[in-house]
Amino acid sequence: MGLLRLLVLAVLASEPRAAGGAETVGNSSEDPIPGGCNLEFDLDIDPNIYLEYNFFETTIKFAPANLGYARGADPPPCDIQTGRGSRWRLQYDVYQYFLPENDLTEEALLRHLRRMAEVPQVKASAVKVVTLTANDKTSVSFSSLRGQGVIYNVIVRDPFLNTSAAYVPAHTYTCSFVTTEGNCSSLGRVSSKVFFTLFALLGLFICFFGHRFWKTGNLKLFRDDAIFWVTFSCIAVVIPVVFIGCLRILNILTCGLVGSYSMVLAIHSYLYTSLSYITLNVLKRALHVDFRGAFLNVPFQTNDFIILAVWGMLAVSGITFQIRRERGQPFFPPHPYKLWKRERERRVTNILDPSHHIPPLRERLRGRLARIKELFRKEQPAGERTPLLL
């Protein structure tokens, strides 16, 4: 939706209701003027919020405000002085408002834009993310939530006069309505859907059978260090150190949590869910250097509660199933210390074991030194020699 349409929507949202003879709410001469000190954009006074987004982050920019002044009077200078009598005393509250999940209709957008048009409505409906001062850069970054409608607005406050005014709201779904594949109505491409669906099936297998089949760190393919560590880093989950002494339960918990979470990623290919950003935000942080400055707010709505319940039930079911399945089975993986201790006792008590007759360490070291000396000893000539007779 273009800038012109946003301006029209903002005007419509601020119009009074017809019933009851309501009057238009105007700004007084003491209210700050949004965009009144514009030096970057096209308009002399520009109250608009400019929005840009990519896969990683969504950035909003706006022009600094100026102090209020009476009609017909000259506006206060913007950058001549920086004291309490200038626009440098103004503060900017940045608000974020999430639209209902999976509702991309224009009717919903118009209805919720009215809640972000005026100061009292913005404060009552939206969430304040950050407060900027005049010394800060008038630009704020957020994590991009593809397919989730978000409205942004800024309220400029004059703490000296206790007055405020709102900018023109801006909104985005961080996706396109015109592309044929991967648009707002279909969040994932066909290839992404196929990949995450197969990944979810693998995750379900890991969730219910992963512990016993983890012994596949024996296939020749995984003997290569690069392949093994890349695969392991993709499916490993850090569990509190308290479980480090219980390797079986540690592995079962990891399989249950990671395997069931793959269903969340698969669902995100078909339907928006904020739970997928548990991993996507980490991935964005690893791939995009500037992402560390973005705000990571996400909405937690009805779909997320349902998917969270499904994830929890799958995880608990998988963990319970594997614990009951492993009951009475030999430990896998075996505890390294117990394995070493058992092997040591076997060698001590079993005289038929060849390792039982291994010489002590001191004698083995002497034998090795003797073999090393043999390498440097000169070879004796073969046959006999007759001494020279004088």
Secondary structure, 3 states (H helix, E strand, C coil): CCHHHHHHHHHHHHCCCCHHHCCCCCCCCCCCECCCCCCCCCCCCCCEEEEEECCCEEEEEECCCECCCCCCCCCCCCCCCCCCCCHHHCEEEEEEEECCCCCCCHHHHHHHHHHHCCHHHHHHHCEEEEEEECCCCCEEEEECCCCCCEEEEEEEEECCCCEEEECECEEECCCCCCCCCCCCCCCCCHHHHHHHHHHHHHHHHHHHHHHHHCCCCCCHHHHCHHHHHHHHHHHCCCCCHHHHHCHHHHHHHHHHHHHHHHHHHHHHHHCCCHHHHHHHHHHHHHHCHHHHHCECCCCCCHHHHHHHHHHHHHHHHHHHHHHHHHCCCCCCCCCHHHHHHHHHHHHHHCCCCHHHHCCCHHHHHHHHHHHHHHHHCCCCCCCCCCCCCC
